Each structure stands twice: as structure tokens, then as C-alpha cells.
């Protein structure tokens, strides 16, 4: 067998192997349990530490919803281009 024949045979073998590798995929179905949440529970945003967000300058008191809302409103006003242009 010549070198070009071996290269052709190797190419066909690689193509056949890659074709067969797609046949082994199993179906991925999630089984849900009725009435049970299986994910991570979320916390309220004001229950987090103000320093846990690395790129914020707003300060609020942990657990205080009112101070968190004031910090969010101040942040929104800093992003308001109309207010910044005046």
C-alpha cells in the first residue's frame, strides 16, 4: 500500500470514529420532585454586605431595606445622563 493510500485510509478511519462518537449521547432529562424546590434559596438583596459587591460605592446597612432602597435610588441618579448634564 502506498503512502497516499495509508493517509486516505487514516482519514477515513478518523472520519468514521468521529461519526460514531456522536451516537453515544444519552438523553438528558431532569426529574422534578413534585412540590420540592431543588435549587439554591435566594436571599434578599439588602441582607448582603455592602462591601461584597466589588465595584459599588453605595453604602447601606445590612438587613435594612430602607437604606438599601436609598442607595439604589442614589446609584440610579448617578447614572441619569440628564441629571449629570445639568
Backbone torsions as a table, in degrees:
resi	resn	phi	psi	omega
1	UNK	NA	136.0	-178.2
2	UNK	-80.1	169.9	-178.9
3	UNK	-65.2	-40.9	179.5
4	UNK	-65.9	-32.7	176.9
5	UNK	-67.6	-38.2	178.7
6	UNK	-68.6	-39.7	178.2
7	UNK	-64.5	-41.1	177.9
8	UNK	-64.5	-42.3	178.9
9	UNK	-64.7	-40.1	178.2
10	UNK	-66.3	-39.5	178.0
11	UNK	-63.7	-42.1	178.1
12	UNK	-65.7	-39.3	179.8
13	UNK	-65.5	-40.8	178.7
14	UNK	-66.7	-41.3	178.5
15	UNK	-64.2	-40.8	179.3
16	UNK	-66.5	-41.3	179.2
17	UNK	-64.9	-41.0	178.9
18	UNK	-70.3	-29.9	175.6
19	UNK	-67.0	-42.3	-179.6
20	UNK	-71.7	-25.4	-178.5
21	UNK	-67.4	-24.6	178.1
22	UNK	-78.0	-12.8	-177.9
23	UNK	-82.4	-12.5	-174.8
24	UNK	-92.4	9.9	-177.5
25	UNK	-77.2	132.7	177.8
26	UNK	-95.7	155.1	177.7
27	UNK	-71.4	143.8	-178.0
28	UNK	-112.8	97.5	-176.5
29	UNK	-116.5	131.4	178.2
30	UNK	-86.9	133.1	177.2
31	UNK	-99.0	115.1	-179.3
32	UNK	-92.1	138.1	174.7
33	UNK	-96.5	125.5	-174.6
34	UNK	-63.6	126.1	175.3
35	UNK	82.7	4.1	-178.2
36	UNK	-123.4	128.4	175.9
37	UNK	-85.4	125.0	-174.7
38	UNK	-102.0	-0.5	-177.6
39	UNK	-93.6	-174.3	178.9
40	UNK	-79.0	137.3	178.0
41	UNK	-77.4	142.1	-179.1
42	UNK	-92.7	149.8	174.5
43	UNK	-103.3	164.3	176.3
44	UNK	-71.8	145.6	-177.9
45	UNK	-64.0	-28.1	-179.3
46	UNK	-81.5	-5.9	175.9
47	UNK	-85.9	-3.6	178.1
48	UNK	-87.8	160.1	175.7
49	UNK	-74.3	141.1	177.9
50	UNK	-63.0	-30.1	-178.6
51	UNK	-81.9	-6.1	-179.2
52	UNK	-72.2	-22.9	175.0
53	UNK	-89.6	116.0	-169.0
54	UNK	-70.8	-24.6	-173.0
55	UNK	-114.0	25.3	178.3
56	UNK	-109.2	149.3	175.4
57	UNK	-110.7	-3.3	-178.2
58	UNK	-76.7	144.7	-179.8
59	UNK	-120.1	137.4	173.8
60	UNK	-145.7	165.8	179.3
61	UNK	-91.0	130.8	-178.5
62	UNK	-61.6	128.8	179.1
63	UNK	89.2	-6.6	-178.5
64	UNK	-102.2	106.2	-177.5
65	UNK	-63.8	-39.0	-177.2
66	UNK	-64.5	-44.2	-180.0
67	UNK	-68.3	-31.8	176.4
68	UNK	-66.5	-43.0	178.4
69	UNK	-63.7	-38.8	177.2
70	UNK	-63.6	-41.0	179.4
71	UNK	-65.6	-38.8	178.7
72	UNK	-67.5	-41.9	178.3
73	UNK	-63.9	-38.9	177.7
74	UNK	-66.4	-39.4	177.4
75	UNK	-63.8	-42.4	178.8
76	UNK	-63.7	-38.3	178.6
77	UNK	-68.4	-31.8	176.4
78	UNK	-69.3	-23.2	179.0
79	UNK	-94.6	-0.6	-178.8
80	UNK	-81.5	109.3	-177.4
81	UNK	-65.4	-32.8	179.2
82	UNK	-64.6	-44.1	179.0
83	UNK	-67.0	-37.7	-178.0
84	UNK	-70.9	-28.4	-177.2
85	UNK	-78.6	-20.6	-177.2
86	UNK	-78.7	NA	NA
